[in-house]
Every structure is written in structure tokens, then in C-alpha cells.
Amino acid sequence: MTLREILEAAASETGGAEVGADAEGATTWSIGGTVFASLSPDGASASFLLDPIVANAAARTPDVRRSPRGPGWVDMTPRIVDGHVHDRARAWFLSGHRRLTGPGA
């Protein structure tokens, strides 16, 4: 399974996410114009906008670092897409979506 397949499957579980592309050709998912997930053009890395507390924990997992996009963003560049990567990418996609659509959003 690829990161693209994981994110597309997660997107199918959500409502209202808009799929687009940024200036560099990355695939983006957004709510109301706010991007919460992005997949690089080559599909090798994904970025997620998370609650800052979740992002701090996420940045300590293998193949993940804080993103230059700003606070709450992490970049995932896995060497191998295994079950752990699948679970994290799916969870972070859904978390980013909930952050923008949940109560108080």
C-alpha cells in the first residue's frame, strides 16, 4: 500500500474535504480553504496539520519531523510503508479533518 492509497482511503471516510493541488504539484486536502493534509508530487511524503500537542508527540515517531509549514504541522517520509505508517497516516489525516470540522471549529 502507498501513502496515496492510505490518504485516499481516509478521505473516503470523511465528508466535505476538498481535494486540490498546490503550486508545487502536491495533492492537498482542505476544509473551507484550510489545508490539513498534503501528499508530495512523488507520493514519498505526507504532511499533516494536527493539534499542537498531537504534533509534538508525532514529531518523535520514526520518519517524522516538524514541518517548516508552521506550528502543528508534521512531515512523514517513511522508508517503508508498513502497518505502523498506515495507522499513523490514517489517524493523522482523520485527526486533521476533525480539527477543522469538529465542535468549536
Secondary structure as GFF3:
##gff-version 3
##sequence-region A 1 105
A	DSSP	alpha_helix	3	12	.	.	.	ID=ss1
A	DSSP	beta_strand	18	21	.	.	.	ID=ss2
A	DSSP	beta_strand	27	31	.	.	.	ID=ss3
A	DSSP	beta_strand	34	39	.	.	.	ID=ss4
A	DSSP	beta_strand	46	49	.	.	.	ID=ss5
A	DSSP	alpha_helix	52	58	.	.	.	ID=ss6
A	DSSP	beta_strand	64	66	.	.	.	ID=ss7
A	DSSP	beta_strand	73	76	.	.	.	ID=ss8
A	DSSP	alpha_helix	83	101	.	.	.	ID=ss9
###
